[in-house]
C-alpha cells in the first residue's frame, strides 16, 4: 500500500479537539474496513483511537475488527484499560482484539456480557465468542454452548 493511501485512510479516522475530523460516519467506517483489508501495522494506533473514541458504535466496531486483523500489539495496553469502559461494545470488542492477539485475559468480560439482560449485548457477546474460533479458551466454548441451548 502506498504511503499516500495509508495517509488518506488514517486521516479519515483522525480526531481534532476530541471529535472526528471526517463528519460522515459511513466514510469513517469504510476507512476502517479498508485498513482491515490492508492489515498494515502502521494503522494500529489510529484504529485504536477510533475504536475507543468514535461517537458512532458502527465505526468503533469496524475499527476494533480491523485492529484484530492487524499484526501490531502497540495498542494492547490501551485495549486492556478499555476492558473497564462504561460502553459494553467497547469492553467486549477490546477483549476480542486482545484474544485475537493471544491475550485471553478479557474473554471473561465477553462471557459475562453473554448473560446480559440486554438482547443486543447478549447477541454481540455470543457472536464475538463464535468469531474467536480456535483462539477461544475452553471456558468461552462452554459459555457459547450454554447460550445456544438456552431458548431465552
N, C-alpha and C positions, 0 to 999 in steps of 0.2 A: 504494500500500500504506500502511496506517495505521502510525503510529509504534508502536502497541501490538503489532501483529502482527510487525513487524520486531523489536521488542524481545524478544518471546517466542521467535522463531526464533533470534536471536542468543544468548539465554540458554540455550537447549538445547545450544548449541555452546560454551558458556563453560567455563573451567577454574578450578579452585581448588587451590592447592598442587600444581600440575603434573598434576592429574587432572581428567577431565571431570566437571562438576557433574551432568549427566544420566547415570545409570548404565547405561541401556539403549542399546546400540549402534544398534538399529533406529530409535529416536527421533532420535538424532543424525544418522543417515544421511538420514532423511526431512526433517529440518530443513535439511540441506544441499541436498537436491533441491528443496525449496520455494524456497530462496534462489536456486537456479539458474534456476528458472522466473520468479522476480521480477526477476532481473538488476539488483538495486539496488546501486549503488556503495558505499553506506553499510555493506554487509556484507562488503566485501573483506578488511579486516584480520581480522575474525572468521573468515572462511573460510580465510584463510591460516594462522592459528594452528591451526585444526582440521586442515587439510591437512598441516601439518608436525609436529603433536604428538599427534594422536589415537592411542590404542593399537590401534585396530581399522583394518586396511587398507581395509575396505569404506567406512568413514566417511571416511578420508583421501582415497580416490579420488573419492567423491561431492563432497567439498569442493573438490578440485582441479578437477573438471569444472565445478562451479558458478563457481569463480573464473575459469575460462577464458571463461565467458559474461558475466562482469561487466566493464563498461566502466570499470574503475578499474585504474590501474597502481601504486597505492600499495604493493602487496605485492611488486612485481617485484624489488626489491633482495633481499628475503629469499628469493625463489624462486631467484635466481641463486646465492646461497650454498647452497641445497639441492641444487644440481647435484652436489655432492660428498658428499651424505648416504650413510650406510652402507646404507640401505634402497633396494633397486632401484626399488620403486614410487615412492618419493618423488623419486628422481633423475629418473625418466622422466616422471612427471606434472608435475613442476616445469618440465621442458624443454618439455613440451606446452603448458602455460599460457603460458610465455614466447613460444613460437612463435605461439600464438593472439593474443598481444598485439603481434606484429610483431617480436619478437626471436628470431631463429633460432639464437642462439649455443649453445643446448643441444641442438639437434637431433642433433648428432654423438653425444651421450650415448645417445639413443634408438636410433640406428643401431647403435652398438656393442652395446647390450643385445639387439638382434635376433639377435646371434650367440652369445648366452649358452648354456652347456650346459644350463641350467635351462629346461625347456619352458614353464613358466608365464611366466617373464620374456620369453622369445622371443615368445610369443603376445601378451603385453601390448604389447611394443615394436612389433610389426607392426600391431596394432590401432590404437595411438596414431598411428603413421605414416599409416595409412589415414584416420584421423579429421582429420588436418591438411588434407586435401583440397588446395585451391588455395594454401593457406598453406605447403605443403611446398616446401622448396627442391629443386632438381633432384637433389641427392645423396640426398635422402630417397626420392624416387621411384625412383631407381636401386636403392637398398637394399631397398625394398619389392618391387620386381620380382625382384630376385635371390633373395629369400626365398620368393617364390611358386613359382619354378621349382625350388627345392631340395626334393626329396621328403622329406628328413630333417626 
